[in-house]
Amino acid sequence: MKIHDFGLWFKQLSYGGKELWSTTIPPKDGFYIYYDGEFLGYQLYAFTLKTWSKKAYIIKLNRDFPRVGLDDYKIGRTLNLEDFEIVENPDYKGTV
């Protein structure tokens, strides 16, 4: 375990300048997903999940959600913890 391992965090989209951080998925759609201090993706109000594939860790979906772009998925509802897991990216080359 790394000393700087921050685990899984969610930051709810907020208006008025407040950042609402949580270790559980917010009850409303519209939040960012972080792991180990790194931004991995977000779920929008239209129930679409946007992920990034060039990170050390990636969001691996445990269900076959339809793709609506290269790294975008139509979830159709708010994600739950059973829908995904955070895994090491086998294609990650690191930064120079």
N, C-alpha and C positions, 0 to 999 in steps of 0.2 A: 504494500500500500504506500502510495506517495504521500508525503507530508501535505502537499498542496491539493490533495484530492477533495474536491468540493461536492461530488455527487451530483444527483439530478435535482435541478431547480426549475421553477416556472416563474416567469415575470408576466403578470397580467397587463394587457394594454390598458392604459389609463389616460384620462383627460385631466388637464389641470396641473400637470407636472409631477404627479405622485407615481412612484414605482412600487407596485405591490408584488413582493416576492413570496414564494411559497414552495414547500417541498411536496405539495400535493397539487394535482391538476385543478386549476380554478373552475368553479361551477359554471361559469359563462365562457362561451367561445371567445377567442381573441387573446392569445397569449404566446409568449416566446418560450422556447425550450433550450435549456443550457445543461451541459454536463461537464464536470471538471473545469468549470469556469469558461467553457467554450460555447459559443452560440451555435446550435445545431439546426434550428428551424423554428417555424411558428405555425399556429393554426389560426386561420382568419374567421371572420364572422360568417362567411359563406360556407363554413365547414370544409375548407380546403386546407390541406397540410402542405407547407412548402419546406423542403429539406435541402441541405447542402451536402454534396458528396465529396468535397475536397478537404475534409476535416480528419483529425486523428480518430475521432469516434463518429459514428453515424447512427441515425435512427433506422432500425430494421423493423418493418411492419410485420406483425404476426398473422395478418389476414390479407386476403387479396382485394385491396381497395383499388378501384379504377384509377388509372393515371389520367391526368388532365394537362400534362406537360412533362418535361424531362425529369424533374425532381418534385413534381406536384401530384398530390393524390386527392381525390374526392372522398372524404370520410363520411359525409352525410349527417354527422352528429359530432358532439364533443368527444375527443379522444378519451380513452381510459387507459389505465396502466396495463391492462391485459392486451391492448391493441399493438403494443410496440415494446421493443427493448433497445438499449443502447449497447452497441458492440464496437469493437475495434475495427477500423476501416482497413481491410487487407490491401487496398490500393494506395494508401497514404504513403507518400514519400518523405514527408517532413518538410521543414523549411530550411533554407540555406542561409 
